[in-house]
Amino acid sequence: AMRAAKNNDWIVEGIAEYYSVEILHRAGAISRIRKREILLDLDAWSSNINSLVSDRSTGKRTAKAAVLFHRLDQEIDTLTGGRSSLDVIAKGLVQQKRVDLDGLKRLFFQAFGQESDSLKKVKGG
């Protein structure tokens, strides 16, 4: 189970929200177009959230984090030519005692040898 370090609940909640959509897509329950529509709706709904930092991530903050994880997945897909995905990062997060932004950035760097453009923009906690 993933546990968040203080003020990093958005990581746990956001990745869970993202994978709830992604798994439906992988299983064939929703189309690629429907997945895109859901993520666009989450992005629009959370557009007024300026920081992911919070002791408890709910609603719009979790939606904003889910969209970030989608972008991170896209970044990984582009970077690896479709040979890898967010799954690599998710597996690494599960192995950590407590997840936080620095650990997330470190996992990305270890897996792909460079910093994540998507994560550079995130203000941590």
ZICOR-V14851 format. One record per residue. N is the residue number from 1. PHI is phi in whole degrees, 0 to 359 (999 if undefined). BURIAL is I if it has 24 or more other C-alpha atoms within 12 Angstrom, else O. Layout:
n = [N N]
phi = [PHI PHI]
burial = [BURIAL BURIAL]
This chain:
n = [1 2 3 4 5 6 7 8 9 10 11 12 13 14 15 16 17 18 19 20 21 22 23 24 25 26 27 28 29 30 31 32 33 34 35 36 37 38 39 40 41 42 43 44 45 46 47 48 49 50 51 52 53 54 55 56 57 58 59 60 61 62 63 64 65 66 67 68 69 70 71 72 73 74 75 76 77 78 79 80 81 82 83 84 85 86 87 88 89 90 91 92 93 94 95 96 97 98 99 100 101 102 103 104 105 106 107 108 109 110 111 112 113 114 115 116 117 118 119 120 121 122 123 124 125]
phi = [999 273 234 271 289 311 68 242 301 302 294 296 291 293 290 295 297 299 291 296 280 299 294 300 293 299 281 87 283 226 283 299 293 295 301 299 298 299 293 295 297 298 296 295 297 260 299 270 273 260 220 273 294 188 288 217 269 220 45 297 295 295 299 299 294 299 296 300 294 297 296 296 298 296 299 295 301 294 299 256 62 83 272 217 209 300 307 298 291 301 298 294 296 299 281 279 293 223 265 211 298 299 295 297 297 296 300 300 298 297 283 237 73 203 284 274 296 296 279 300 278 275 269 275 205]
burial = [O I O I I O I I I I I I I I I I I I I O I I O O O O O O O O O O O O I O O I I O O I I O O I O O I O I I I I O O I I O I I I I I I I I I I I I I I O I I O O O O O O O O I I I I I I O I I I O O O O I I I I I I I O I I O O I O O O O I O I I O O I O I O]
